[in-house]
Amino acid sequence: MRVADILLRNLPDRWLETLKERAARSHRSVQQELHAILAEAVGGDIDPLELADTFRRKLEGRRWTETAVADIREDRQR
């Protein structure tokens, strides 16, 4: 698959600040947020392996409480 670069010029400061806020809420970089916005806009298919890898990276290094672990185990048994 060919990958292209896009350069956006003259982006209003207000838009950039909004993108930064939106990206922070989603725990993504501005570039990742723009990828998500564009994928949704053009109806791009989401690669499940890529999505899983994204979540894996987001959760990397987190420590889980015993209560959270117990809740997850209980959910899996349903």
C-alpha positions as CSV (number, residue, x, y, z in Angstrom):
1,M,0.0,0.0,0.0
2,R,1.4,3.4,-0.9
3,V,1.5,6.0,1.8
4,A,1.3,9.7,1.1
5,D,2.1,12.8,3.1
6,I,-0.2,15.8,3.3
7,L,0.9,19.3,4.3
8,L,-1.7,21.7,5.7
9,R,-0.9,25.3,5.4
10,N,-2.5,28.3,6.9
11,L,-4.3,26.3,9.6
12,P,-6.0,28.7,12.0
13,D,-4.6,28.6,15.5
14,R,-8.0,27.9,16.9
15,W,-8.2,24.7,14.8
16,L,-4.8,23.5,16.0
17,E,-5.8,24.1,19.6
18,T,-9.0,22.2,19.1
19,L,-7.1,19.3,17.5
20,K,-4.6,19.2,20.4
21,E,-7.5,19.2,22.9
22,R,-9.3,16.5,21.0
23,A,-6.2,14.4,20.7
24,A,-5.4,14.7,24.4
25,R,-8.9,13.5,25.3
26,S,-8.4,10.5,23.0
27,H,-4.9,9.9,24.4
28,R,-3.4,10.3,20.9
29,S,-1.0,12.6,19.2
30,V,-2.3,15.3,16.9
31,Q,-1.2,13.2,13.9
32,Q,-3.0,10.1,15.2
33,E,-6.1,12.2,15.8
34,L,-6.0,13.6,12.2
35,H,-5.6,10.0,10.9
36,A,-8.7,9.0,12.9
37,I,-10.7,12.0,11.6
38,L,-9.7,11.3,8.0
39,A,-10.4,7.6,8.3
40,E,-13.9,8.3,9.6
41,A,-14.4,11.0,6.9
42,V,-13.4,8.8,4.0
43,G,-14.9,5.6,5.4
44,G,-11.5,4.0,5.8
45,D,-11.5,0.4,7.0
46,I,-9.9,-0.1,10.4
47,D,-7.3,-2.8,10.5
48,P,-8.1,-4.8,13.7
49,L,-4.5,-5.8,14.2
50,E,-3.4,-2.1,14.0
51,L,-6.2,-1.1,16.4
52,A,-5.2,-3.8,18.9
53,D,-1.6,-2.6,18.6
54,T,-2.7,0.9,19.3
55,F,-4.5,-0.2,22.5
56,R,-1.6,-2.3,23.5
57,R,0.7,0.7,23.3
58,K,-1.7,2.9,25.2
59,L,-2.0,0.4,28.1
60,E,1.7,-0.5,28.2
61,G,3.2,-0.1,31.6
62,R,-0.1,0.4,33.4
63,R,-0.6,-1.4,36.7
64,W,-3.9,-2.9,37.5
65,T,-5.5,-3.0,41.0
66,E,-6.6,-6.3,42.4
67,T,-10.3,-5.1,42.1
68,A,-9.8,-4.3,38.4
69,V,-8.2,-7.7,37.8
70,A,-11.1,-9.5,39.6
71,D,-13.7,-7.5,37.6
72,I,-12.0,-8.4,34.3
73,R,-11.9,-12.1,35.3
74,E,-15.5,-12.0,36.3
75,D,-16.4,-10.4,32.9
76,R,-14.5,-13.1,31.0
77,Q,-16.5,-15.9,32.8
78,R,-19.8,-14.5,31.6
